[in-house]
Amino acid sequence: MGRTAAPPGAAEEAGIGGRVIRRNLDIDTGLDRLAMMERIRAFEAAAERAAVDEGLVLGAIHLSTGQEAVATGIIAHLDRADYMTSTHRGHGHTIAKGADPVAMMKELLGREGGCCGGKGGSMHIADFGVGMLGANGVVSANITIAAGAAHGVKLLGGDQITVCFFGDGAANRGPFLEGINWAGVFDLPILFVCEDNRYSASTRTADMTAGDSLADRARAMGLTAAEIDGNDVNAVAEAAAGAIGRIRATGRPEFLHAVTYRQGGHTYFDPAAYRPPGEAARMAETTDPIRRQRELLADAGVAAAQMDAIRAEARAEMEAALDAARAAPWPPAASAFADVQDIGSPQREPF
């Protein structure tokens, strides 16, 4: 039996476990979410090409291809003034928070005009102008940074909330406990988001993580916590709307465990041979968040041509960003000494 178009604003989709659920869907909102996911994916594709094909990126970049729904669904509910910290896999979060892709691409290529002056690169990309306090190359370090930011807001009497993205591997490191405990003790306005892509670098996370649920660890600290399908942008957005609304109202921290899937390797040069043969292809076919959103919108009557145009626009935007980054000059040599704290000679002074 063929599918029929859903009534305006409604659609059906397969949920977790194969069950069919009906969700009210605002078409314009659904298209906006699709557009943001397409922009993130197009940026990652352009960045990968710059690194692999052209050798323009020095150092590792960690791509978020396949994980676009988490950044899109959560950050859509943040204000520009709200704060966010990210991981070494932070391009998607940064784009969704409102950073300029041209400045981001210049940063990846180490060029003048990069959002960190060409000094931070991919793993430490930041844009304070949109509240993006930084990606971080040290796994789990951003958790305590986020707790500090949220505590600062509370001490200053501000109304911003902080969202902290971290990976499943970070949940097995000390700062995870420290940051969540601190937020719970001092009632800090922070949403912790575990972006669980199922692999901690080259190790299957399930093989190295004790207990039934990462969310249970947050519940043990008194936080409200929930597990969500991180490849369903609408489910993510719905959960985020509730959590962020409660945090704004109460000032208390919450926790979301979003299960997604990293379609590529840990870094752009990682062939991911540690994964079972065929797993990545099967997951891309069945759980890809962009594919799922397109199918949902198609069921609601949106034409494929309209969605294809959104994809083409995203790709053109990120190609233009890469072109601008290629053409940008290198920073002047003197800028290497800017933004550096000088505390004098490290040599011990004689008594």
N, C-alpha and C positions, 0 to 999 in steps of 0.2 A: 504494500500500500504506500503510495507516494506521499510526501509531505505537503501540507498546505500552508499557505502564509498565515502566520499568527495575527491576531488582531493588533491594531496599533498599540505600541507600548508593551506588548507581551510576547514571550517566546518560550520555547521548550529547549532543554539541553540535557545531556547526560551528566549526572553528578558523580561524586565519588562512589565507587562500588557499582557503577553502571545504572543506578536508579535514575529515573527521569523526574526532573523537578520543573515546575513552572515558576518563572520569575517575571515580575513586571520589569519592563525594560524601556527606558527613555531612549529613543533612537539617537537624538543629538548627543546625549551623554555617552552612549555606547560608541558612537563614531569618534567622539573626542578621545575616549580611552584607546580606541584602535589607533588613532593618529599618534598619540604619545608613544605607544608601544612600537609603532613603525619607525618613529624618529629615533628611538633608542637603538633598535636593531640596525637601522641604516648607519648610525654613527659607529657602532661596533664594527660593521662590515667595512666601512671606510678606514677606520683605525687599523683593522687587521691587514688590509691591503697595503697601507702605508708601512706597516712593520714588516710583513712577509715579502711582498713583491718589490718594495722600493727601499727597504732598509732605512727608513727615515726616523724610526722610533728606536732610541737607544735604551736598553733595559727592557724588563718584562712588562707586558700589559695583560690584564686579566679581564676577559670579556664576559659580559652578562647575557649573552645570547641564550634565549630560552627562559630567562628570569624576569622578563619585562613587566609582567603583571604585578609583581610585588611593589616595585617602585611606583608604577603608574597608579595603582589602586589606593595606595596609602598616601602618597604625597599630594594627590588631588585634594585632600582635605586639610592641607596645611596652608597657613598664610605665609606671605613673603617674609614676615618678621620672625616666624617660628624657626627654631634651630634644628639642625640635622647633622649627624655624624655618620660616616660610611666606612666601608672596608677597603681592602686593596682592589676589590671588584666594584668600583664606585661610579663608573661613567653614567650608568642608567639613572642612579639616584640623583646625580648632579644635574643631568638634563631635565629630569622631572621636576626638580626644585626650581628651575627657571634660569639656569646658567646659560650663557651664550655658547653655542657649539663651536663657533669660530675661535673664540678665546680658548676653549677647551682643546681643540685640535692643535692650536699653536702651542699650547702647554705640552701636549704629548710629544710634539716635535722639537721642543726646547727653544721655541722662537720668541722673539720680541712680541709683546702683546698677548702672551699667554696669561691665563687668569692668575697664575702665581709667578709671573715674570719669566716663565721658562725654567724655573728652578725645582718645582715640585714633581713635575712629570705625572704619569698616570696614577701611581700609587699614593700620591699625596696631593691630589688635586683638591682645590678648595675655591670657594667664592663667598666671602663674607657678605657681599652685597645682597645675596639671596638667602642668607642664613645657613649656607653650607659650610660647616666648620672644618671639613676636611675628610678626605679618605685617609687611610692609615695602613702602612705596610707591616705594622706589628699586629699580629692576630690578637684580637680582643682588647687592644689598647684603647680603642674608641669608646668602649663601654664606660670606662671610668671617666673619660673626657666628657662624655654625654651627661653622666651623673653630675660632674662638676658644673657643666653649663646650666643644667636644670636647677642646681642648688644656687647658682649665682642669680638666676632669674627670681627665685623665691626670696633671696636675701634683699634684692633690689626692689621687690614689689612689682615686678613685671607680670605681664599676662601671656608671654610666649610659652609654648610647650616645646619640648625637645623630642625628636624621634631618633632612635639609635638603631641602625641596621648592623647586624653582625651575622656571621655564618655559623653553621652547625659545629664546625671545628672549634670556634671561639667559645662555645658553651662548655667545653671541657678544659678551659683554662681558668686560672685564678681570678682575673679581673671580672669574669662573668659573675661569680659569687660576690665579689666586693662591690661591684657597681649596683647589682640588683638589691643587695642587702642595704646599701647606703640609701638608695631611692626609697626603699620600703621603710626604713627607720625614720627618715626625715620627710616623708610624704612629698616626694618631688614630682612635678608635672612632666612625666616622661613616658613615652611609649617605646618599649623594647621590642624590636622585631627580629626574630631569628629567621633569616632567609636560608632555609635548609635545602641545599641543592644535592644532598645525599652523599657527597664526597668531600672529605677533608683533604684537599690536595689530591693525592693518589690513593687514599685509603677510604674504603666504604665506611661512612660514619656509623652505621648500625653496628659494625663490628667492634667499635671502640667507644661506645656510649652506653653506660649502665642505666638501668631503670627503664620504665615503660614510656615516659614522655618527657621531653625537655620542658614542656609547659608545667609539669608537676614540680620542677625545681623552682619555678617562679611562684607557684602556689604555696610552696613551703615557706616562702618569704612573705606571704600575705598578699601577693599581687593577684588581681583578677587576670586570668589567662585563658587563651582559647587557641585551638588548633584549626587551621584553615587550609583550603586547597589553594596553594600559591600560584597555580597555573590558571586560575579562574579570576580574571581581573575584576569581575563584578562581585564575586564573593569576597575578594580582598577588600574592595572599596566599601562594601556593606559592613564588614567587620571593623574596618578602620574608622568609618563614620561613627559607629557606636562607641568604640574605645576612645577616640579623640574627643568626642562630645562629652563623655564622662570625665575625662582628664581635665578638660577646660572647666567643667562644673565643680569638680571636687578637688583638683590639684593632686590627686593620687596617681601613682604609676600603674601601668598595665603592661601586659605581655602578649604578643601574638607569635605563634609558631606557624610559619608559612612554608609548606612543603612544595618545592618546585624542582626543577631539574636543569643542570648545567649541560647544554648541548655540546659544547666544545670541551677542550682540555682545560687543565688548571690555568695554564698560560697559553698564549697563542702558538707557542712552539711545542706544546705537549700533545703527543698523539693519542693520549689516553688509552694506551694498550692494556691497562689494568682493568678496564671495564669488560664485561662479558661480550663476546661477539654479537653484533646486532642490537645491543641494548640502546645505544644512542639513536640509531635510526628508528627503532620502534617507539621510543619515547618522543622523538620529534614528530612522528606521525600521529601519535595518540594524545599527547598532552600539551603540544605547543600552544602557548597562550594566544598568539596572534591567529593561528588557524581556528582555534575554538571561538574567538570573538567574531571572526568573519562568518563562521557557520551560524552563530547565534543571530547575527545581524541579517544574514541571508534568510533565515527562517522568519524573521520579522519583516521581510519584504524589501530590504535594501539591495540595490542592484550591485552585481559584482563590479561593474565598470566604475561605480562611485568609490568602492573600496580600493580598486586598483589605482584610481587617481590619487587617493590618499597615500598609497605606497610610493607612487612615482614622485609625488611632491616631497616626501620625506627623503627619498634617495637623492633627489636633486639638491635639497638643502644641505645634506651632509657631503655631497660631492663638492659643492661650492665652498664649504668649510675647509675641506682638505685642500682645495686649490688655493685658498687664501693662506693657509698655513704653509704650504710649499713655497709660496711667493714671499712670505714674511722674512725679514732679515734676522740674523742671529742677534741676541742681545749684546750691547757693547761690553767689552771686557771689564770695564770699571763697575758694571752692575753686579759683578760677583761679590763685591764687598759691601753692597747695600743690604739692608735688612739683616745684618749680622751684628750680634751683640759683642762689643769689645770690652772685656774686663781687665785688659792689660796682659802683661806677660805671665805665662804660667810658671815661670821660673821662681823658685822659692827665694824670697828676699832674705839676706843675711840678718842675723840678730844684731 
